[in-house]
Amino acid sequence: MTYTLLAEPQEIATGNPLINIAVFVLFIVATMTVVIRATRKTSQKGSDFYTGGASFAGWQNGLAISGDYLSAAAFLGVTGAIAVYGYDGFLYSVGFLIALLVALVLVAEPLRNTGKFTMADVLSFRLKQKPVRMAAALSTLCISLFYLIAQMAGAGGLVALLLGIEGAKAQAGVVAVVGVLMIVYVLVGGMKGTTYVQMIKAVLLVGGSIVISLLTFWTLKGGFNHVLESAQAFRTAYDGADVLGPGLKYGKNDLTKLDFVSLGLALVFGTSGLPHVLMRFYTVPTAKEARRSVTWTIGIVALFFLLTVVMGYGAAALVGPETIKAAPGGVNSAVLLLSSAVGGSFFMSVISAIAFATILAVVAGLAITASASVAHDIYNSIIRNGEATEEEQVRVSRITVVVIGVLAIVLGIGAIGQNIAFLVALAFGIAAAANLPTILYSLYWKKFNTTGALFSIYGGLLTSVVLIIFSPAVSGTPTSFLGEGIDFAWFPLTNPSIIAIPTGFIMGIIGTLIGKPDDLPLKAAEMEVRSLTGVGVEKAVSH
């Protein structure tokens, strides 16, 4: 096969902007119709708004979890990382998939058996309610905001590419539109409407990825091995880089190798602490359906991440790294440029609309999780001492959604141009350091107490955030959040997990050893029985 050396970034047809906008509007109208229809069966009860009344079947929840998990970071960021960095970018695919397996094995079903609406229900089950709920709520809000920033940045680059927008102000306008749509989706549909959108999105996303992969095989006139060989041949001719072996991004020196390990820890352990993913297990009525949803999720997610390898290396072979990096949206544009190369501009607009629906569904799920944490954990349990009505809680949740939407818009504008898989990895790192140690200790360590929980959550959270702020991810390099003109980075790694995760675990042990026991042996015994067997959970959920 003959490879064309791209001395300059090539032009990729993005089609007529009016047609692209029409496709976008069609997708938005279709998904909004689903949300509105779902609201006809949604009451003002907290159980309906937060968990859809725990009324979804296992296969439905499996699709919805997949839709929640397969964010813009997976579709846009991971494929872009593979296209530009090859093997090193593939770490994201492996990490995200293994992370889901770890979460499902260690914490998913025990959490579902013990909680009701939020992760804090589990953490405070046998500990002092108010301080633990406040800590868990703050952690949830921080993680949700980091995750939202990534999705917003992805939306800005996505629409900028499709409409040929290069100005920062125009992309900022796109981010604002996404934020407003997210607010509307959640306010109108709650968890039930959002779940249906996530189910539809999961089908469209995996289906679109299958079509792109098949068209890539057709265009390159070969199978999977030929795609890899084509990508390597192109890069060999272009700059001599080895995209099939490690080291293109993380193998330059000992520091980048350590960053590689830190990133891997964040990806593998982060999902087990992500509140918006764990919250999905409260939307099924029984433990059996929870396990069934696990089976569906694993199959769908595993298939998708296999397809990211084909799409990433396909983009490396057919588009080229310089074209990808020069496009509006940068690395995040790889899969969209590939879809144009193999299927034309109209196909690209359809795939872009699917990616846009992906972003909307994920940000809606994040907003519901954060709003539930504020209304259920802070307002009801702390401010109102558990006496707030469900209607009051839902009202507070809706106000919180608007506030979170505005914050996400402002921060997302600042993150435009960043690789969204990298940004999501930061959220994963915070979740792994702040939430995972506390969840595991609560479920499996009988002596764990309130002091240990507070030490663990705040220790992991503060360590993560401080190290991120003073790392190259925020300042000091051309790819930093603030650019290289501002430099206050003293922590050398871009991901803090190699320090922050052990800190969270160690702080939990220290806090437990120096703190007083909670003297709630019956609650501890009840939690153990419920987490392992599910006895009593159906009654609690229905109540």
BARO-54598 format. One record per residue (C-alpha): residue in one letter; y, z, x; residue number from 1. Coordinates in nm, 4 decimals. Each point is the difference from the previous one (the first is absolute). Example, Ala and Ser with C-alpha at 12.3 -4.5 7.8 and 13.67 -1.06 7.14 Angstrom:
<rs>
 code       c2       c3       c1 pos
    a  -0.4500   0.7800   1.2300   1
    s   0.3440  -0.0660   0.1370   2
</rs>
This chain:
<rs>
 code       c2       c3       c1 pos
    m   0.0000   0.0000   0.0000   1
    t   0.3535  -0.0767   0.1175   2
    y   0.2603   0.2779   0.0016   3
    t   0.3704  -0.0650  -0.0219   4
    l   0.2056   0.2133   0.2364   5
    l   0.2993   0.1420  -0.1849   6
    a   0.2797   0.0049   0.2560   7
    e   0.2416   0.1020  -0.2745   8
    p  -0.0667   0.1860  -0.3241   9
    q  -0.1148  -0.2550  -0.2565  10
    e   0.1379  -0.0434  -0.3485  11
    i  -0.2269   0.1153  -0.2807  12
    a   0.0733  -0.1370  -0.3452  13
    t   0.0920   0.2783  -0.2397  14
    g   0.0613  -0.2273  -0.2962  15
    n   0.2757  -0.0019  -0.2594  16
    p   0.1621   0.3448  -0.0304  17
    l   0.0411  -0.0484  -0.3758  18
    i  -0.3730  -0.0633  -0.0431  19
    n  -0.0768   0.2994   0.2190  20
    i   0.2273   0.2214  -0.2095  21
    a  -0.1635  -0.1327  -0.3188  22
    v  -0.3452   0.0969   0.1295  23
    f   0.1294   0.3465   0.0903  24
    v   0.1545   0.0475  -0.3439  25
    l  -0.3233  -0.1123  -0.1654  26
    f  -0.1991   0.2632   0.1895  27
    i   0.2553   0.2702  -0.0765  28
    v   0.0049  -0.0841  -0.3714  29
    a  -0.3810  -0.0051  -0.0150  30
    t  -0.0413   0.3369   0.1706  31
    m   0.2843   0.1562  -0.1990  32
    t  -0.1693  -0.1174  -0.3203  33
    v  -0.3144   0.1827   0.1087  34
    v   0.2033   0.3146   0.0711  35
    i   0.1733  -0.0109  -0.3398  36
    r  -0.3292  -0.0500  -0.1838  37
    a  -0.1454   0.2972   0.1872  38
    t   0.2867   0.2229  -0.1153  39
    r  -0.1009  -0.0436  -0.3634  40
    k  -0.2898   0.2350   0.0677  41
    t   0.1940   0.2315   0.2311  42
    s   0.1366   0.3280  -0.1322  43
    q   0.2550   0.2322   0.1560  44
    k  -0.2776   0.2260   0.1264  45
    g  -0.0074   0.0661   0.3720  46
    s  -0.3670  -0.1011   0.0143  47
    d   0.0872  -0.3456  -0.1349  48
    f   0.3006  -0.0539   0.2265  49
    y  -0.1611   0.1309   0.3206  50
    t  -0.3683  -0.0934  -0.0331  51
    g  -0.0204  -0.2426  -0.2925  52
    g  -0.1778   0.2664  -0.2057  53
    a  -0.3003  -0.0149   0.2377  54
    s  -0.1216  -0.2877  -0.2153  55
    f  -0.0964  -0.2695   0.2503  56
    a  -0.3545  -0.1117   0.0745  57
    g  -0.1375   0.0068   0.3533  58
    w   0.0312  -0.3741   0.0569  59
    q   0.3562   0.0024  -0.1316  60
    n   0.0986   0.2855   0.2260  61
    g  -0.1763  -0.1686   0.2920  62
    l   0.2173  -0.3069  -0.0518  63
    a   0.3089   0.2180  -0.0375  64
    i  -0.0735   0.1992   0.3182  65
    s  -0.0458  -0.3288   0.1829  66
    g   0.3299  -0.1209  -0.1423  67
    d   0.1710   0.3209   0.1094  68
    y  -0.1562  -0.0078   0.3455  69
    l   0.0433  -0.3699   0.0751  70
    s   0.3742   0.0110   0.0398  71
    a   0.2436  -0.2443   0.1525  72
    a  -0.0918   0.1575   0.3329  73
    a  -0.3551  -0.1245  -0.0397  74
    f   0.0808  -0.3478  -0.1276  75
    l   0.3152  -0.0819   0.1975  76
    g   0.0082   0.2450   0.2902  77
    v  -0.3657  -0.0031   0.1091  78
    t  -0.0392  -0.3771  -0.0139  79
    g   0.3253  -0.0356   0.1940  80
    a  -0.1159   0.2481   0.2633  81
    i  -0.3281  -0.1914   0.0438  82
    a   0.1819  -0.3342   0.0163  83
    v   0.2339   0.1178   0.2772  84
    y  -0.2081   0.2615   0.1854  85
    g  -0.3556  -0.1118  -0.0755  86
    y  -0.2616   0.2659   0.0714  87
    d   0.2581   0.2795   0.0236  88
    g   0.1325  -0.0913  -0.3448  89
    f  -0.3555   0.0125  -0.1340  90
    l   0.0084   0.3768   0.0644  91
    y   0.1989   0.0343  -0.3216  92
    s  -0.2761  -0.1652  -0.2045  93
    v  -0.2705   0.2185   0.1549  94
    g   0.2101   0.3155  -0.0238  95
    f   0.0992  -0.0489  -0.3641  96
    l  -0.3596  -0.0693  -0.1048  97
    i  -0.1566   0.2909   0.1894  98
    a   0.2775   0.2257  -0.1291  99
    l  -0.1006  -0.0711  -0.3580 100
    l  -0.3632   0.0836   0.0739 101
    v   0.1043   0.3286   0.1636 102
    a   0.2162   0.0891  -0.3007 103
    l  -0.2700  -0.0799  -0.2527 104
    v  -0.2666   0.1970   0.1860 105
    l   0.2052   0.3077   0.0928 106
    v   0.2555   0.0681  -0.2691 107
    a   0.0089  -0.2390  -0.2973 108
    e  -0.2577   0.1498  -0.2365 109
    p   0.0634   0.3684   0.0915 110
    l   0.3721  -0.0562  -0.0607 111
    r  -0.0662  -0.1684  -0.3310 112
    n  -0.2296   0.2852  -0.1070 113
    t   0.2560   0.2674   0.0866 114
    g   0.3406  -0.1438  -0.0951 115
    k   0.1711  -0.1287  -0.3104 116
    f   0.3150  -0.1996   0.0757 117
    t   0.0986   0.0322   0.3674 118
    m  -0.1326   0.0872   0.3431 119
    a   0.1842   0.3340  -0.0201 120
    d  -0.2304   0.1023  -0.2877 121
    v  -0.2821   0.0086   0.2527 122
    l   0.1906   0.1612   0.2856 123
    s   0.1290   0.2804  -0.2214 124
    f  -0.3256   0.0539  -0.1936 125
    r  -0.1002   0.3137   0.1901 126
    l   0.3289   0.0667   0.1837 127
    k   0.3436   0.1256  -0.1026 128
    q   0.1390  -0.2581  -0.2379 129
    k   0.3718  -0.0266   0.0702 130
    p   0.0229  -0.0253   0.3811 131
    v  -0.3006  -0.2316   0.0280 132
    r   0.1170  -0.2281  -0.2817 133
    m   0.3460  -0.0257   0.1555 134
    a  -0.1449  -0.0919   0.3395 135
    a  -0.2392  -0.2549  -0.1515 136
    a   0.2781  -0.1528  -0.2100 137
    l   0.2320  -0.0407   0.2995 138
    s  -0.2797  -0.1602   0.1992 139
    t  -0.0769  -0.2369  -0.2884 140
    l   0.3641  -0.1028  -0.0304 141
    c   0.0327  -0.0652   0.3735 142
    i  -0.3166  -0.2101   0.0175 143
    s   0.0909  -0.1940  -0.3140 144
    l   0.3451  -0.0831   0.1372 145
    f  -0.1392  -0.1257   0.3318 146
    y  -0.2496  -0.2145  -0.1906 147
    l   0.2702  -0.1298  -0.2350 148
    i   0.2192  -0.1005   0.2939 149
    a  -0.2789  -0.2257   0.1269 150
    q  -0.0541  -0.1660  -0.3380 151
    m   0.3715  -0.0587  -0.0489 152
    a   0.0330  -0.1557   0.3447 153
    g  -0.2920  -0.2274  -0.0826 154
    a   0.1639  -0.1079  -0.3234 155
    g   0.3209  -0.0894   0.1781 156
    g  -0.1746  -0.2184   0.2554 157
    l  -0.2270  -0.1575  -0.2616 158
    v   0.2708  -0.1252  -0.2323 159
    a   0.2289  -0.0853   0.2917 160
    l  -0.2648  -0.2373   0.1332 161
    l  -0.0678  -0.1560  -0.3392 162
    l   0.3663  -0.0588  -0.0798 163
    g   0.1078  -0.0796   0.3570 164
    i   0.2255   0.3056   0.0135 165
    e   0.0913   0.1110   0.3501 166
    g   0.3036   0.2217  -0.0495 167
    a  -0.0501   0.3748   0.0096 168
    k   0.2122   0.0494  -0.3130 169
    a  -0.2083  -0.2448  -0.2009 170
    q  -0.3243   0.1672   0.1060 171
    a   0.1523   0.3357  -0.0886 172
    g   0.0635  -0.1367  -0.3485 173
    v  -0.3673  -0.0929  -0.0282 174
    v  -0.1026   0.3549   0.0950 175
    a   0.2347   0.1349  -0.2678 176
    v  -0.1583  -0.2243  -0.2644 177
    v  -0.3486   0.1219   0.0957 178
    g   0.1170   0.3602  -0.0293 179
    v   0.1428  -0.0575  -0.3465 180
    l  -0.3184  -0.1746  -0.1176 181
    m  -0.2091   0.2883   0.1339 182
    i   0.2080   0.2482  -0.1980 183
    v  -0.0406  -0.2051  -0.3174 184
    y  -0.3786  -0.0360   0.0433 185
    v  -0.0497   0.3744   0.0360 186
    l   0.2448   0.1084  -0.2679 187
    v  -0.1511  -0.2387  -0.2525 188
    g  -0.3712   0.0180   0.0776 189
    g  -0.0787   0.3239   0.1841 190
    m  -0.3397   0.0244   0.1680 191
    k  -0.1801  -0.1981  -0.2703 192
    g   0.2253  -0.3045   0.0289 193
    t   0.0075   0.0246   0.3788 194
    t  -0.3800   0.0183   0.0128 195
    y  -0.0407  -0.3221  -0.1968 196
    v   0.2484  -0.1749   0.2281 197
    q  -0.1918   0.1244   0.3046 198
    m  -0.3278  -0.1282  -0.1438 199
    i   0.1475  -0.3443  -0.0621 200
    k   0.1623   0.0009   0.3421 201
    a  -0.3262   0.0875   0.1750 202
    v  -0.1781  -0.2947  -0.1630 203
    l   0.2854  -0.2387   0.0833 204
    l   0.0359   0.1265   0.3567 205
    v  -0.3685  -0.0269   0.0902 206
    g  -0.0319  -0.3288  -0.1890 207
    g   0.3041  -0.1448   0.1768 208
    s  -0.1339   0.1139   0.3374 209
    i  -0.3338  -0.1687  -0.0696 210
    v   0.1762  -0.3268  -0.0870 211
    i   0.2195   0.0164   0.3134 212
    s  -0.3065   0.0656   0.2158 213
    l  -0.1945  -0.2908  -0.1523 214
    l   0.2968  -0.2334   0.0450 215
    t   0.0298   0.1168   0.3609 216
    f  -0.3666  -0.0913   0.0598 217
    w   0.0623  -0.3372  -0.1657 218
    t   0.3142  -0.0716   0.2034 219
    l  -0.1599   0.0932   0.3317 220
    k  -0.3249  -0.1720  -0.1019 221
    g  -0.2207   0.2902   0.1014 222
    g  -0.1209   0.3500  -0.0808 223
    f   0.0967   0.3464   0.1161 224
    n  -0.0905  -0.0541   0.3666 225
    h   0.1986  -0.3218   0.0053 226
    v   0.3070   0.1821  -0.1335 227
    l  -0.0234   0.2479   0.2888 228
    e  -0.0533  -0.2770   0.2528 229
    s   0.2950  -0.1970  -0.1396 230
    a   0.2313   0.3013   0.0237 231
    q  -0.1092   0.0655   0.3579 232
    a   0.0344  -0.3640   0.0994 233
    f   0.3527  -0.0136  -0.1378 234
    r   0.1105   0.3175   0.1788 235
    t  -0.1668  -0.1080   0.3238 236
    a   0.2003  -0.3231  -0.0071 237
    y   0.3183   0.1779  -0.1072 238
    d   0.0281   0.3105   0.2166 239
    g  -0.3477   0.0774   0.1311 240
    a  -0.0373   0.3144  -0.2120 241
    d  -0.3475   0.1250  -0.0888 242
    v   0.0097   0.0649  -0.3757 243
    l  -0.3739   0.0713  -0.0232 244
    g   0.0055   0.2885   0.2478 245
    p   0.1854   0.3311   0.0052 246
    g   0.3229   0.0697   0.1823 247
    l   0.2537  -0.2515  -0.1330 248
    k   0.2113   0.2786  -0.1516 249
    y  -0.1559   0.3327   0.0965 250
    g  -0.1627  -0.0710   0.3350 251
    k   0.3018  -0.0482   0.2229 252
    n  -0.0079   0.3463   0.1565 253
    d  -0.1357   0.3500  -0.0475 254
    l   0.2823   0.0886  -0.2398 255
    t  -0.0709  -0.2871  -0.2381 256
    k  -0.3718   0.0836   0.0113 257
    l   0.0849   0.3553  -0.1035 258
    d   0.2163  -0.1429  -0.2790 259
    f  -0.3037  -0.2024  -0.1074 260
    v  -0.2064   0.3187  -0.0325 261
    s   0.2801   0.1724  -0.1912 262
    l   0.0282  -0.2910  -0.2420 263
    g  -0.3767  -0.0016  -0.0517 264
    l   0.0017   0.3712  -0.0881 265
    a   0.2810  -0.0553  -0.2515 266
    l  -0.1800  -0.2874  -0.1703 267
    v  -0.3448   0.1613  -0.0158 268
    f   0.1089   0.3443  -0.1222 269
    g   0.3188  -0.0836  -0.1876 270
    t  -0.1518  -0.1244  -0.3253 271
    s  -0.1700   0.3359  -0.0583 272
    g   0.3446   0.1546  -0.0306 273
    l   0.1824  -0.2722  -0.1970 274
    p   0.1025   0.1566  -0.3329 275
    h   0.0369  -0.3271  -0.1924 276
    v  -0.3551  -0.1122   0.0872 277
    l  -0.1612   0.3389  -0.0646 278
    m   0.1868   0.0326  -0.3315 279
    r  -0.1860  -0.3021  -0.1324 280
    f  -0.3202   0.2031  -0.0258 281
    y   0.1580   0.2041  -0.2795 282
    t   0.0113  -0.3088  -0.2243 283
    v  -0.3771  -0.0045  -0.0732 284
    p  -0.1680   0.2331  -0.2527 285
    t  -0.3120   0.1049   0.1943 286
    a  -0.1324   0.0502   0.3526 287
    k  -0.2486  -0.2804  -0.0651 288
    e   0.2821  -0.2445  -0.0700 289
    a   0.1799   0.1235   0.3122 290
    r  -0.3045  -0.0864   0.2105 291
    r  -0.0301  -0.3358  -0.1715 292
    s   0.3627  -0.0774   0.0774 293
    v  -0.0743   0.0806   0.3656 294
    t  -0.2706  -0.2681   0.0080 295
    w   0.2348  -0.2619  -0.1418 296
    t   0.2803   0.0959   0.2366 297
    i  -0.2114  -0.0226   0.3147 298
    g  -0.1290  -0.3454  -0.0921 299
    i   0.3411  -0.1428  -0.0877 300
    v   0.1841   0.1465   0.2982 301
    a  -0.2730  -0.0984   0.2484 302
    l   0.0094  -0.3606  -0.1249 303
    f   0.3772  -0.0124   0.0239 304
    f   0.0197   0.1275   0.3569 305
    l  -0.2623  -0.2515   0.1090 306
    l   0.2243  -0.2670  -0.1481 307
    t   0.3019   0.1308   0.1957 308
    v  -0.1795  -0.0996   0.3205 309
    v  -0.0400  -0.3570  -0.1239 310
    m   0.3607  -0.0173  -0.1231 311
    g   0.1458   0.1622   0.3114 312
    y  -0.1805  -0.2215   0.2485 313
    g   0.0532  -0.2982  -0.2313 314
    a   0.3755   0.0585   0.0192 315
    a  -0.0257   0.0304   0.3788 316
    a  -0.1719  -0.3390   0.0158 317
    l   0.1968  -0.1954  -0.2617 318
    v   0.3492   0.1547   0.0130 319
    g   0.0413   0.1619   0.3405 320
    p   0.1533   0.3322   0.1060 321
    e   0.3473  -0.1327   0.0812 322
    t   0.0384  -0.1607  -0.3425 323
    i  -0.1175   0.3208  -0.1642 324
    k   0.2375   0.2236   0.1945 325
    a   0.2955  -0.2385  -0.0559 326
    a  -0.0451  -0.0158  -0.3792 327
    p   0.1940   0.2238  -0.2423 328
    g  -0.2185   0.3075  -0.0309 329
    g  -0.1361  -0.0394   0.3521 330
    v  -0.3617   0.1029   0.0567 331
    n  -0.0375   0.0805  -0.3697 332
    s   0.0357  -0.3680  -0.0879 333
    a  -0.3237  -0.1168   0.1685 334
    v  -0.2258  -0.0204  -0.3067 335
    l   0.2720  -0.1693  -0.2056 336
    l   0.0603  -0.2636   0.2686 337
    l  -0.3768  -0.0520   0.0189 338
    s  -0.0218  -0.0507  -0.3755 339
    s   0.2688  -0.2694   0.0256 340
    a  -0.1791  -0.1652   0.2931 341
    v  -0.3347  -0.0217  -0.1816 342
    g   0.1071  -0.0346  -0.3649 343
    g   0.3592  -0.1207  -0.0174 344
    s   0.3250   0.1570  -0.1115 345
    f  -0.1004   0.0647  -0.3632 346
    f  -0.3151   0.1836   0.1114 347
    m   0.2175   0.2030   0.2331 348
    s   0.2254   0.0994  -0.2900 349
    v  -0.3039   0.1142  -0.2006 350
    i  -0.1301   0.2087   0.2912 351
    s   0.3482   0.1421   0.0497 352
    a   0.0129   0.0994  -0.3660 353
    i  -0.3350   0.1763   0.0407 354
    a   0.1360   0.1818   0.3043 355
    f   0.3074   0.0943  -0.2007 356
    a  -0.2204   0.1377  -0.2785 357
    t  -0.1881   0.1905   0.2703 358
    i   0.3196   0.1674   0.1144 359
    l   0.1095   0.0845  -0.3544 360
    a  -0.3355   0.1566  -0.0882 361
    v  -0.0161   0.2107   0.3153 362
    v   0.3577   0.1263  -0.0195 363
    a  -0.0535   0.0875  -0.3661 364
    g  -0.3084   0.2054   0.0910 365
    l   0.1918   0.1742   0.2772 366
    a   0.2891   0.0779  -0.2314 367
    i  -0.2312   0.1526  -0.2612 368
    t  -0.1658   0.2179   0.2636 369
    a   0.3311   0.1255   0.1353 370
    s   0.1448   0.0595  -0.3473 371
    a  -0.3121   0.1872  -0.1101 372
    s   0.0285   0.2216   0.3038 373
    v   0.3620   0.0869  -0.0803 374
    a  -0.0522   0.0556  -0.3733 375
    h  -0.3439   0.1651   0.0013 376
    d   0.0110   0.1927   0.3279 377
    i   0.3681   0.0848   0.0529 378
    y   0.1590  -0.0018  -0.3461 379
    n  -0.2841   0.1355  -0.2132 380
    s  -0.1904   0.2237   0.2408 381
    i   0.2883   0.1361   0.2088 382
    i   0.3250  -0.0284  -0.1963 383
    r  -0.1427   0.0557  -0.3500 384
    n  -0.2937   0.2228   0.1021 385
    g  -0.2486  -0.2279  -0.1743 386
    e   0.1782   0.0190  -0.3375 387
    a   0.1495  -0.3510  -0.0152 388
    t  -0.1318  -0.2225  -0.2791 389
    e  -0.1679  -0.3283   0.0892 390
    e   0.2941  -0.1872  -0.1562 391
    e   0.2384   0.1837   0.2343 392
    q  -0.2160  -0.0832   0.3004 393
    v  -0.0117  -0.3674  -0.0918 394
    r   0.3789  -0.0026  -0.0401 395
    v   0.0464   0.1529   0.3451 396
    s  -0.2484  -0.2547   0.1374 397
    r   0.2016  -0.2879  -0.1375 398
    i   0.3209   0.1335   0.1563 399
    t  -0.1844   0.0428   0.3298 400
    v  -0.1209  -0.3609  -0.0110 401
    v   0.3608  -0.1210  -0.0162 402
    v   0.1071   0.2210   0.2925 403
    i  -0.2981  -0.1058   0.2108 404
    g   0.0667  -0.3644  -0.0846 405
    v   0.3577   0.0239   0.1282 406
    l  -0.1108   0.1724   0.3220 407
    a  -0.2716  -0.2606   0.0552 408
    i   0.2532  -0.2804  -0.0408 409
    v   0.2420   0.1490   0.2550 410
    l  -0.2700   0.0757   0.2592 411
    g  -0.1845  -0.3279  -0.0647 412
    i   0.3126  -0.1978   0.0801 413
    g   0.0109   0.1677   0.3402 414
    a  -0.3617  -0.0936   0.0696 415
    i   0.0279  -0.3740  -0.0693 416
    g  -0.1712  -0.1990   0.2769 417
    q  -0.2382   0.2782   0.1062 418
    n  -0.3758  -0.0657  -0.0065 419
    i  -0.1028   0.1735  -0.3201 420
    a  -0.3518   0.0786   0.1208 421
    f   0.1622   0.1967   0.2807 422
    l   0.2295   0.1828  -0.2445 423
    v  -0.2919   0.0889  -0.2252 424
    a  -0.1874   0.1339   0.3036 425
    l   0.2821   0.2537   0.0396 426
    a  -0.0545   0.1157  -0.3594 427
    f  -0.3736   0.0217   0.0715 428
    g   0.0732   0.2134   0.3057 429
    i   0.2103   0.2453  -0.2003 430
    a  -0.2677   0.0230  -0.2702 431
    a  -0.2742   0.0618   0.2561 432
    a   0.1982   0.2755   0.1748 433
    a   0.1556   0.1779  -0.2990 434
    n  -0.2509  -0.0381  -0.2840 435
    l  -0.3470  -0.0654   0.1375 436
    p  -0.0447   0.3296   0.1921 437
    t   0.1099   0.2016  -0.3028 438
    i  -0.2241  -0.1967  -0.2378 439
    l  -0.3076   0.0420   0.2205 440
    y   0.0653   0.3683   0.0643 441
    s   0.0570   0.0640  -0.3724 442
    l  -0.3233  -0.1728  -0.0955 443
    y  -0.2309   0.1169   0.2762 444
    w   0.1358   0.3190   0.1675 445
    k  -0.0429   0.3166  -0.2064 446
    k   0.2355   0.2121   0.2144 447
    f   0.2873  -0.2472  -0.0218 448
    n   0.3091   0.1663  -0.1467 449
    t   0.3538  -0.0735  -0.1169 450
    t   0.1556   0.0613   0.3411 451
    g  -0.2438  -0.2452   0.1543 452
    a   0.0864  -0.2616  -0.2622 453
    l   0.3739   0.0350   0.0610 454
    f  -0.0408  -0.0077   0.3786 455
    s  -0.2224  -0.3063  -0.0261 456
    i   0.2167  -0.2030  -0.2392 457
    y   0.3387   0.0808   0.1510 458
    g  -0.1333  -0.0085   0.3571 459
    g  -0.1559  -0.3448  -0.0399 460
    l   0.2913  -0.1343  -0.2059 461
    l   0.2793   0.1176   0.2301 462
    t  -0.1852  -0.1018   0.3161 463
    s  -0.0578  -0.3511  -0.1385 464
    v   0.3537  -0.0538  -0.1235 465
    v   0.1686   0.1382   0.3130 466
    l  -0.2167  -0.2081   0.2347 467
    i   0.0610  -0.3137  -0.2095 468
    i   0.3781   0.0546   0.0037 469
    f   0.0023   0.0374   0.3795 470
    s  -0.2450  -0.2828   0.0693 471
    p   0.0466  -0.3706   0.0844 472
    a  -0.0797  -0.0729  -0.3650 473
    v   0.3529   0.1133  -0.0911 474
    s   0.2167  -0.0766   0.3050 475
    g   0.0084  -0.1447   0.3485 476
    t  -0.1870  -0.3325  -0.0313 477
    p   0.0728  -0.3421  -0.1580 478
    t  -0.2605   0.0706  -0.2714 479
    s   0.1252   0.3516  -0.0772 480
    f   0.1326   0.0993  -0.3395 481
    l   0.3530   0.0417   0.1465 482
    g  -0.0371  -0.2667   0.2699 483
    e   0.0350   0.0399   0.3765 484
    g   0.3738   0.0645  -0.0070 485
    i  -0.0653   0.3603  -0.1053 486
    d  -0.2466   0.1968   0.2092 487
    f  -0.0917   0.3643  -0.0513 488
    a  -0.3781  -0.0407   0.0371 489
    w  -0.1690   0.2569   0.2223 490
    f  -0.3491  -0.0148  -0.1528 491
    p  -0.1688  -0.3039   0.1620 492
    l  -0.2494  -0.0970  -0.2754 493
    t   0.0894  -0.1959  -0.3134 494
    n  -0.2532   0.1923  -0.2109 495
    p  -0.0121   0.3822   0.0173 496
    s  -0.3545   0.0550  -0.1301 497
    i  -0.1676   0.0847   0.3296 498
    i   0.2270   0.3071   0.0167 499
    a   0.0768   0.0691  -0.3653 500
    i  -0.3540  -0.0058  -0.1472 501
    p  -0.1422   0.2629   0.2408 502
    t   0.3183   0.2020  -0.0567 503
    g  -0.0635   0.0065  -0.3748 504
    f  -0.3573   0.1212   0.0466 505
    i   0.0912   0.2587   0.2644 506
    m   0.2931   0.1362  -0.2008 507
    g  -0.2310   0.0445  -0.2999 508
    i  -0.2354   0.2120   0.2110 509
    i   0.2842   0.2057   0.1499 510
    g   0.1582   0.0628  -0.3404 511
    t  -0.3320   0.1073  -0.1495 512
    l  -0.0716   0.2415   0.2833 513
    i   0.3422   0.1679  -0.0055 514
    g   0.0512  -0.0087  -0.3776 515
    k  -0.1319   0.2395  -0.2624 516
    p  -0.3036  -0.1011  -0.2119 517
    d   0.0890  -0.1120  -0.3512 518
    d  -0.2593   0.2316  -0.1584 519
    l  -0.1117  -0.2589  -0.2544 520
    p  -0.3786  -0.0125   0.0584 521
    l  -0.0766  -0.1103  -0.3565 522
    k   0.2446  -0.2919   0.0270 523
    a  -0.1509  -0.1020   0.3336 524
    a  -0.3504   0.0083  -0.1498 525
    e   0.1136  -0.1985  -0.3044 526
    m   0.1642  -0.2625   0.2206 527
    e  -0.3149  -0.0358   0.2091 528
    v  -0.2214  -0.0499  -0.3067 529
    r   0.2389  -0.2426  -0.1689 530
    s   0.0664  -0.2055   0.3134 531
    l  -0.3701  -0.0457   0.0740 532
    t  -0.1417  -0.0350  -0.3521 533
    g   0.2865  -0.0969  -0.2320 534
    v  -0.0996   0.2765  -0.2434 535
    g   0.2935   0.0845  -0.2251 536
    v   0.2166  -0.2915   0.1094 537
    e  -0.0434  -0.2077  -0.3181 538
    k   0.1225   0.2915  -0.2071 539
    a   0.2966   0.0541   0.2323 540
    v   0.0979  -0.3677  -0.0081 541
    s  -0.0236  -0.0294  -0.3763 542
    h   0.2004   0.3185  -0.0388 543
</rs>
